[in-house]
């Protein structure tokens, strides 16, 4: 299971799902609204749920994160996933 791995973030501050939608769907077009709609029920998240970009690769500046879920569909192609806090 993805949640059983150790997850790290060097990205910085958590954001809400609303901020994620504005940035990754609205501004960058990295995900479609339909893709993200599937995540709501599957991962039990809402607009104000805190999320952060994480990886299971520990780097020098990485901070270990305790995540409730890893949204596997958010894979950025470089080992990064959206973690639900």
Residue pairs with C-beta under 8 A, 6 or more apart in sequence:
2 70
2 72
2 81
3 67
3 68
3 69
3 70
5 56
6 56
6 58
6 64
7 54
7 55
7 56
7 64
7 65
7 66
7 67
7 70
7 81
7 83
8 54
8 55
8 56
8 57
8 58
8 59
8 62
8 63
8 64
8 65
9 52
9 53
9 54
9 55
9 62
9 63
9 65
9 83
10 59
10 61
10 62
10 63
11 52
11 53
11 54
13 52
14 50
14 51
14 52
14 85
15 23
15 50
15 51
15 52
16 47
16 48
16 49
16 50
16 51
17 45
17 46
17 47
17 48
17 49
17 51
18 47
18 48
20 51
20 82
21 36
21 47
24 30
24 31
25 31
25 32
25 33
25 36
30 76
31 74
35 73
38 73
39 45
39 71
39 73
39 74
40 46
43 69
43 71
43 84
44 69
45 51
45 69
45 84
49 84
49 85
50 84
50 85
51 71
51 82
51 83
51 84
51 85
52 65
52 67
52 82
52 83
52 85
53 76
53 80
53 81
53 82
53 83
54 65
54 67
54 70
54 80
54 81
54 82
54 83
55 62
55 78
55 79
55 80
55 81
56 79
57 79
58 64
65 83
65 85
66 85
67 83
67 84
67 85
68 83
68 84
68 85
69 83
69 84
70 81
70 82
70 83
70 84
71 81
71 82
71 83
71 84
72 81
74 81
74 82
75 81
